[in-house]
Amino acid sequence: MSSYVVLARKWRPHLFDGLVGQPHVVQTLSNALHSGRLPHAFLFTGIRGVGKTTLARLLALCMNCHVGISARPCQQCPSCLEILAGKHPDVLEVDAASRTKVDQMRDILDTVRYTPALSRFKIYILDEVHMLTTQSFNALLKTLEEPPQHVKFIFATTEARKIPATILSRCQRHDLKRLTRAELIDHFSHILTTEQIPFEVAALELIARQADGSVRDGLSLLDQAIVHGDGKVHWQSVHTLLGLTDRHGVIAILQSLLQGDTAAILRDAALFYQDGVEPVALINHLLELLHELTLLHAIPTASGTPEQQPLMELVATTSPEQLQMIYQVLLRTTQDVRQADLPWQALEMALLRVAHLRPIPNMDDLIERLLGTPEQKKTLITGNRAKNWGELVATIEQQADQSALALKLRQQLTCLDFRWLDRHDGAGPSLSLRLQLTNDCFATPRRLQQTLTESLQKIGYDRCHVVVQAAAAPTSSCDPPPQRPETLQEATERQQATVQQQLEQQVRDHSVVQAVQKLFNAEIIRCVAK
């Protein structure tokens, strides 16, 4: 029988010092152990393979070491040796995913009242605790509320959001982070150097990228790579093993997509098809390159890495809006390709669809093109300029975000002077406005003057001189209000009243109406114009 032990088990740390990528958790637990401030329940949460179960076992080792509670257990006493071997009677590891029933949880909790047989604490390690049923959590809750002094619970989960809040509030929670690629590469390099296995850093970069932050996933891939490479870890071997796409080939497809070269797209895609690359893998690599290219747009650098150099050349010929548009189309395509009976056919159709997308024109350039040059805009404004105060307010009213201002201009401002003045510098006519508030409730004259000037500039009245006067106050409380011009609202109401009076008079003077009134002894209440 083979005595080979996989790297993930062989390199599982026996001390906090050996744990990779979680210094914040190690620091907190070490301080708690040194100070003796140990809660009755711990919760470790994070993605798969970042050290949740390992931390639980290390914590059990530290708390039950015969030498004493410490962040550096002796690893020599009977308690440490049995915990490391996984057969300590006071350290119970439970796979919550296979013990979800409430009866099974009650059987476990029935043992809580018994004191430890050999060590300081009776420790319960529940892995994937989020898999417990609601009834099981309820059974666990009572014990967590009033646990015996000799009992410690350590929970591990990848889905903390599925754990009831009543359980979370009774645990000291520690969130384990996803490891960076640099941390994984350093860890793999250390292992291979110690194991005396030749390797290429570029090969470890591929494995770290595929591991996606998980140490266990990365070590499993590293095991495969060693076997596939006949005791060596080389880039070409790992590339073939993982079935990864060729970066230069994918960049070529991306360039063809951006240029709309459909023939080149189909030709290059066919090469990937012949190499047995999965369609979704090709889409994911394209998405990764688009993301990388977008970041280069967002954070410009003088020169990237040699791997980024081909992308650096695309920065000048693309826009972030175009990249976002292509990214969204390809992202939606991923699910369609997975569900298609002919995945490569679906992929080719998607790539052709992307090739016909055109860059979104710059909005400033588009507006400039529509309005023309500054001279053309000046001519446009001159030819369509408002002839009076009413037309100017109507122009402001047409703007979607200026309706409230236009309403106030109609109701609470009177126009004392409205005129166009020819400028001597040949820059076109300028508008001169002198206005007066009907009351001081709307705004101060200075603020209104600034607001109106800014609004006029937005609609093309670049050269305007606006003066707003305060409302005229009577000299004494007995005097009548001072005379002033009508507001637009008052003028409209006066005109409507005049039309209404004329209508009513015409109706009353009509012979048929008079005859009806006389016959039925009727009375005209009101006439409404339609």
C-alpha positions as a printed Julia matrix, in Angstrom:
530×3 Matrix{Float64}:
   0.0     0.0     0.0
   1.35    3.45   -0.95
   2.41    5.68    1.92
   2.18    8.88   -0.17
   0.44   11.8     1.56
  -0.99   14.58   -0.61
   0.52   18.03   -0.2
  -2.64   19.53    1.29
  -2.4    17.09    4.24
   1.36   16.92    4.47
   1.72   20.7     4.68
  -1.23   21.35    7.0
   0.28   23.64    9.68
   0.66   22.48   13.29
   1.32   25.99   14.6
  -0.17   29.42   13.91
   3.14   30.45   12.34
   2.57   28.04    9.47
  -0.86   29.42    8.53
  -0.71   31.39    5.27
  -2.57   34.59    4.5
  -4.55   35.1     7.73
  -2.36   37.27   10.0
  -5.34   39.25   11.35
  -7.03   36.1    12.68
  -3.78   34.63   14.02
  -3.02   37.86   15.9
  -6.48   37.99   17.5
  -6.44   34.33   18.58
  -2.87   34.56   19.89
  -3.77   37.56   22.05
  -6.89   35.82   23.33
  -4.88   32.72   24.29
  -2.18   34.74   26.06
  -4.69   36.85   27.98
  -7.06   33.99   28.76
 -10.04   35.86   27.22
 -11.48   32.84   25.43
 -15.16   32.91   24.43
 -17.27   29.79   24.63
 -17.98   29.78   20.86
 -15.87   30.68   17.8
 -17.02   31.03   14.2
 -14.58   30.8    11.28
 -16.01   31.81    7.92
 -14.48   32.12    4.45
 -14.24   30.4     1.06
 -13.13   26.8     0.72
  -9.53   25.93    1.44
  -8.35   29.02    3.33
  -7.8    27.33    6.71
 -11.08   27.26    8.66
 -10.85   23.63    9.83
  -7.09   23.92   10.28
  -7.58   26.93   12.55
 -10.22   25.04   14.54
  -7.78   22.16   15.17
  -4.93   24.53   16.03
  -7.17   26.34   18.49
  -8.16   23.04   20.09
  -4.45   22.13   20.3
  -3.64   25.43   22.01
  -6.48   25.2    24.53
  -5.92   21.55   25.52
  -2.12   21.36   25.61
  -1.02   19.82   28.95
   1.77   22.39   29.28
  -0.8    25.18   29.42
  -3.0    27.42   27.3
  -0.67   29.08   24.8
  -0.39   30.17   21.17
   2.57   27.75   20.85
   1.5    24.28   22.08
   4.24   21.77   22.87
   3.08   19.18   20.27
   4.7    16.5    22.47
   2.25   15.87   25.31
  -0.38   13.09   24.98
  -3.14   15.62   24.41
  -1.31   17.37   21.55
  -0.34   14.08   19.91
  -3.89   12.73   20.02
  -5.37   15.95   18.64
  -2.83   15.93   15.8
  -3.74   12.3    15.12
  -7.45   13.18   15.12
  -8.45   10.78   17.92
  -8.63   12.86   21.08
 -11.72   11.84   23.13
 -12.39   15.42   24.25
 -12.13   17.0    20.79
 -15.16   15.97   18.74
 -15.2    16.88   15.02
 -18.68   16.79   13.49
 -19.55   17.18    9.82
 -22.74   19.21   10.15
 -23.65   18.5     6.52
 -24.19   14.8     7.37
 -25.7    15.38   10.85
 -28.48   17.8    10.02
 -31.34   16.09   11.86
 -32.4    17.48   15.21
 -32.2    14.04   16.88
 -28.56   13.74   15.84
 -27.82   17.2    17.23
 -29.52   16.31   20.52
 -27.38   13.17   20.79
 -24.28   15.33   20.46
 -25.5    17.93   22.95
 -26.35   15.23   25.5
 -22.61   14.7    25.97
 -22.0    18.36   26.82
 -22.78   17.92   30.51
 -19.99   15.35   30.94
 -16.59   16.74   32.0
 -13.52   16.19   29.8
 -11.84   12.8    30.14
  -8.2    13.78   29.6
  -7.92   17.52   28.98
  -8.92   20.97   30.07
 -11.88   21.52   27.72
 -14.4    19.44   25.82
 -14.24   20.96   22.34
 -16.87   20.53   19.62
 -15.78   21.39   16.07
 -18.79   21.65   13.71
 -17.75   21.96   10.05
 -20.17   23.44    7.48
 -22.46   24.44   10.34
 -24.77   26.37    7.99
 -26.12   23.0     6.78
 -27.95   22.4    10.06
 -31.74   22.59   10.01
 -33.71   25.26   11.85
 -34.7    22.68   14.48
 -31.04   21.72   14.98
 -30.05   25.35   15.42
 -32.84   25.78   17.97
 -31.57   22.77   19.89
 -28.03   24.21   19.8
 -29.17   27.67   20.9
 -30.03   26.7    24.47
 -26.59   25.21   25.06
 -24.89   28.29   23.55
 -26.86   30.55   25.87
 -25.66   28.81   29.05
 -22.68   26.57   28.19
 -20.77   24.68   30.9
 -17.36   26.13   31.79
 -15.56   23.11   30.36
 -17.14   23.32   26.87
 -15.94   25.23   23.79
 -17.66   25.3    20.41
 -15.79   26.01   17.17
 -17.93   26.45   14.06
 -16.66   26.6    10.46
 -18.72   27.64    7.45
 -18.53   28.96    3.91
 -22.02   30.51    4.18
 -22.24   32.66    7.31
 -25.34   34.45    5.95
 -27.31   31.17    6.29
 -26.67   30.94   10.02
 -29.45   32.42   12.22
 -28.66   35.75   13.84
 -29.37   34.25   17.26
 -26.43   31.87   16.75
 -24.12   34.48   15.21
 -24.65   36.85   18.12
 -23.35   34.22   20.56
 -20.12   33.52   18.66
 -16.84   35.36   18.25
 -16.67   35.64   14.48
 -13.45   35.55   12.43
 -13.6    36.15    8.66
 -10.79   34.44    6.74
  -9.63   36.2     3.6
  -9.15   34.87    0.1
  -5.39   34.55   -0.52
  -3.77   36.71   -3.17
  -1.93   35.16   -6.09
   1.36   36.46   -4.72
   0.76   34.75   -1.36
  -0.12   31.48   -3.09
   2.93   31.62   -5.37
   5.24   32.27   -2.4
   3.69   29.39   -0.48
   3.97   26.96   -3.43
   7.57   28.05   -4.06
   8.47   27.35   -0.43
   6.88   23.89   -0.56
   8.53   22.88   -3.85
  11.91   24.19   -2.72
  11.65   22.19    0.5
  10.49   19.11   -1.41
  13.37   19.63   -3.87
  11.07   19.64   -6.9
  12.16   21.78   -9.92
   9.61   24.4   -10.94
   9.01   27.49  -13.03
   7.44   30.55  -11.44
   5.28   31.04  -14.56
   3.78   27.58  -13.93
   2.97   28.53  -10.32
   1.27   31.69  -11.59
  -1.08   29.54  -13.68
  -1.88   27.32  -10.69
  -2.43   30.32   -8.39
  -4.8    31.9   -10.9
  -6.79   28.67  -11.19
  -6.86   28.2    -7.38
  -8.77   31.49   -7.02
  -7.55   32.24   -3.48
  -7.87   28.7    -2.07
  -4.74   27.06   -0.63
  -6.25   23.59   -0.72
  -7.36   23.91   -4.35
  -3.91   25.19   -5.28
  -2.1    22.33   -3.51
  -4.36   19.78   -5.18
  -3.51   21.26   -8.58
   0.16   21.33   -7.61
   0.0    17.61   -6.82
  -1.45   16.96  -10.27
   1.13   19.17  -11.94
   4.01   17.29  -10.28
   2.67   13.95  -11.51
   1.84   15.28  -15.0
   5.28   16.85  -15.33
   7.07   13.67  -14.17
   8.41   15.26  -11.02
   8.77   18.79  -12.43
   6.43   21.77  -12.55
   6.92   23.53  -15.9
   4.71   26.11  -17.6
   3.96   24.06  -20.69
   3.03   21.0   -18.66
   0.72   22.96  -16.34
  -0.8    24.82  -19.29
  -1.66   21.52  -20.97
  -2.89   19.96  -17.73
  -5.29   22.77  -16.91
  -6.53   23.11  -20.5
  -5.91   26.83  -20.39
  -6.2    29.11  -23.38
  -3.16   30.69  -24.99
  -3.01   34.33  -23.84
  -1.49   35.62  -27.08
  -4.17   33.83  -29.09
  -6.96   35.32  -26.96
  -5.43   38.79  -27.3
  -5.47   38.27  -31.07
  -9.2    37.47  -30.93
  -9.8    40.55  -28.76
  -7.96   42.73  -31.28
 -10.07   41.3   -34.09
 -13.25   41.92  -32.06
 -12.31   45.56  -31.54
 -11.48   45.98  -35.25
 -14.61   44.13  -36.44
 -12.51   41.61  -38.45
 -14.99   38.71  -38.62
 -12.79   36.49  -40.81
  -9.9    36.67  -38.34
 -12.26   36.01  -35.41
 -13.61   32.8   -36.94
 -10.13   31.66  -37.99
  -8.61   32.16  -34.52
 -11.63   30.66  -32.74
 -11.31   27.55  -34.92
  -7.74   27.07  -33.65
  -9.0    27.01  -30.06
 -11.72   24.56  -31.07
  -9.1    22.23  -32.57
  -7.06   22.4   -29.35
 -10.1    21.25  -27.36
 -10.57   24.48  -25.43
 -13.99   24.76  -23.8
 -16.08   27.69  -25.12
 -16.8    29.0   -21.63
 -13.07   28.96  -20.84
 -12.4    31.13  -23.9
 -15.16   33.58  -22.91
 -13.81   33.8   -19.36
 -10.33   34.56  -20.67
 -11.75   37.29  -22.92
 -13.62   38.73  -19.93
 -10.42   38.68  -17.91
  -8.53   40.56  -20.64
 -11.34   43.13  -20.96
 -11.24   43.66  -17.21
  -7.45   44.06  -17.32
  -7.68   46.5   -20.23
 -10.37   48.54  -18.45
  -8.15   48.81  -15.36
  -5.3    50.08  -17.55
  -7.7    52.79  -18.75
  -8.74   53.65  -15.2
  -5.2    53.62  -13.77
  -2.82   54.63  -16.58
   0.74   53.4   -16.23
   3.81   54.41  -18.18
   4.68   50.79  -18.93
   3.12   47.52  -17.85
   4.62   44.1   -17.38
   5.84   42.24  -20.48
   2.61   40.21  -20.24
   0.57   43.44  -20.36
   2.47   45.06  -23.24
   0.05   43.88  -25.99
  -2.84   45.3   -23.95
  -1.01   48.6   -23.46
  -1.06   49.03  -27.23
  -4.87   48.7   -27.23
  -5.42   51.41  -24.63
  -5.0    54.24  -27.15
  -7.48   52.74  -29.64
 -10.29   51.85  -27.2
 -12.57   53.64  -24.77
 -13.88   52.47  -21.38
 -17.45   52.71  -22.7
 -16.68   50.37  -25.59
 -14.96   47.85  -23.29
 -17.88   47.91  -20.85
 -20.32   47.29  -23.69
 -18.37   44.26  -24.99
 -17.89   42.94  -21.45
 -21.63   43.01  -20.76
 -22.48   41.23  -24.02
 -19.92   38.45  -23.4
 -20.98   38.11  -19.77
 -24.59   37.45  -20.82
 -23.33   35.05  -23.47
 -21.7    32.74  -20.88
 -25.02   31.32  -19.7
 -26.32   30.96  -23.26
 -23.22   28.97  -24.28
 -23.56   26.67  -21.26
 -27.16   25.85  -22.15
 -26.67   25.52  -25.91
 -26.69   22.09  -27.57
 -23.9    23.34  -29.85
 -21.73   25.48  -27.56
 -19.11   26.43  -30.16
 -21.78   27.52  -32.58
 -23.31   29.71  -29.88
 -19.87   31.14  -29.11
 -19.16   32.0   -32.76
 -22.52   33.75  -33.06
 -21.77   35.76  -29.93
 -18.31   36.76  -31.19
 -19.77   37.87  -34.52
 -22.39   39.9   -32.67
 -19.66   41.62  -30.65
 -17.65   42.31  -33.81
 -20.51   44.42  -35.19
 -20.74   46.59  -32.07
 -19.47   50.07  -32.71
 -17.81   52.42  -30.19
 -20.15   54.84  -28.45
 -19.37   58.38  -29.69
 -18.15   60.87  -27.11
 -21.17   62.85  -25.88
 -19.29   66.15  -25.86
 -18.2    65.61  -29.46
 -21.75   64.6   -30.42
 -23.23   67.73  -28.87
 -20.58   69.85  -30.53
 -21.39   68.21  -33.86
 -25.12   68.83  -33.43
 -24.79   72.43  -32.29
 -21.87   73.28  -34.52
 -18.91   75.57  -33.86
 -19.12   78.48  -31.4
 -19.75   80.83  -34.37
 -22.58   78.6   -35.62
 -24.08   78.44  -32.11
 -23.94   82.25  -31.92
 -25.83   82.5   -35.23
 -28.33   79.9   -34.07
 -29.08   81.76  -30.86
 -29.31   85.09  -32.67
 -31.79   83.71  -35.2
 -34.0    82.04  -32.57
 -33.6    84.44  -29.68
 -36.59   85.26  -27.48
 -38.35   88.49  -28.45
 -39.82   89.19  -25.01
 -39.92   88.04  -21.38
 -42.75   85.57  -22.03
 -40.87   83.76  -24.82
 -37.74   83.57  -22.67
 -39.62   81.95  -19.77
 -41.25   79.53  -22.21
 -37.79   78.54  -23.47
 -36.6    77.9   -19.91
 -39.79   75.9   -19.23
 -38.93   73.48  -22.04
 -35.84   72.26  -20.16
 -36.59   69.1   -18.17
 -34.78   70.23  -15.01
 -35.95   73.87  -15.06
 -39.75   73.54  -14.76
 -39.77   74.61  -11.08
 -37.71   77.73  -11.86
 -39.96   78.62  -14.81
 -43.06   78.38  -12.6
 -41.57   80.81  -10.08
 -40.54   83.16  -12.88
 -44.15   83.2   -14.12
 -45.72   83.72  -10.71
 -43.38   85.95   -8.7
 -41.33   88.09  -11.09
 -42.25   91.07  -13.19
 -40.15   92.25  -16.11
 -39.21   95.92  -15.92
 -36.91   95.92  -18.96
 -36.14   93.39  -21.73
 -33.81   94.33  -24.56
 -31.12   93.0   -26.9
 -27.97   95.1   -27.12
 -25.45   95.01  -29.96
 -21.88   94.63  -28.74
 -19.04   96.66  -30.23
 -16.61   93.74  -30.15
 -18.55   91.86  -32.84
 -19.29   88.96  -30.53
 -23.04   89.1   -31.19
 -25.93   90.68  -29.29
 -26.27   90.4   -25.53
 -29.47   90.18  -23.5
 -30.21   92.79  -20.83
 -32.86   91.95  -18.24
 -34.19   93.98  -15.31
 -36.64   92.11  -13.11
 -38.44   92.7    -9.83
 -39.74   90.28   -7.22
 -43.4    90.54   -6.24
 -42.48   89.42   -2.71
 -39.42   88.28   -0.78
 -40.64   84.73   -0.09
 -39.08   83.09   -3.14
 -35.4    83.95   -2.77
 -33.04   86.84   -2.28
 -32.54   89.01   -5.4
 -28.83   88.13   -5.53
 -29.45   84.38   -5.39
 -32.21   84.53   -7.98
 -30.03   86.64  -10.25
 -27.27   83.98  -10.09
 -29.69   81.08  -10.63
 -31.36   82.72  -13.63
 -28.01   83.65  -15.21
 -26.76   80.06  -14.91
 -30.01   78.73  -16.39
 -29.79   81.1   -19.36
 -26.19   80.09  -20.02
 -27.23   76.41  -20.13
 -29.66   77.1   -22.98
 -27.17   79.15  -24.99
 -27.57   82.72  -23.72
 -23.89   83.09  -22.93
 -23.92   86.91  -22.98
 -26.62   88.21  -20.69
 -26.84   90.84  -17.98
 -29.5    90.12  -15.37
 -30.56   92.51  -12.61
 -33.15   91.44  -10.02
 -34.67   94.04   -7.71
 -36.3    93.36   -4.37
 -40.04   93.71   -4.0
 -41.15   97.33   -3.56
 -42.48   97.96   -0.06
 -45.26  100.51    0.75
 -44.18  103.68    2.57
 -46.69  102.98    5.38
 -49.15  100.29    6.39
 -52.06  102.46    5.23
 -50.74  103.04    1.72
 -51.88  100.81   -1.15
 -49.34   98.43   -2.73
 -47.03  100.23   -5.17
 -47.83   99.94   -8.86
 -45.8    97.41  -10.81
 -46.05   95.55  -14.15
 -48.03   92.3   -14.24
 -46.36   88.94  -13.77
 -46.83   86.46  -16.6
 -49.25   84.51  -14.41
 -51.29   87.63  -13.66
 -51.38   88.55  -17.35
 -52.58   85.06  -18.26
 -55.31   85.15  -15.6
 -56.43   88.61  -16.75
 -56.65   87.46  -20.36
 -58.6    84.38  -19.35
 -60.99   86.47  -17.27
 -61.57   88.82  -20.21
 -62.33   85.9   -22.54
 -64.68   84.45  -19.93
 -66.59   87.74  -19.56
 -66.93   88.12  -23.32
 -68.2    84.55  -23.61
 -70.79   85.01  -20.89
 -71.99   88.26  -22.44
 -72.35   86.64  -25.88
 -74.37   83.8   -24.36
 -76.66   86.13  -22.43
 -77.28   88.27  -25.55
 -78.16   85.26  -27.72
 -81.87   85.24  -28.64
 -82.28   81.47  -28.25
 -80.78   81.52  -24.78
 -83.04   84.41  -23.77
 -86.08   82.5   -25.05
 -85.1    79.39  -23.07
 -84.6    81.48  -19.94
 -88.02   83.03  -20.3
 -89.77   79.72  -21.06
 -88.23   77.74  -18.17
 -87.6    80.65  -15.79
 -83.91   79.59  -15.99
 -80.75   81.34  -14.82
 -77.26   81.22  -16.32
 -74.82   80.16  -13.6
 -71.55   79.99  -15.54
 -70.24   79.61  -19.08
 -67.18   77.5   -19.75
 -65.05   77.88  -22.89
 -63.74   74.68  -24.51
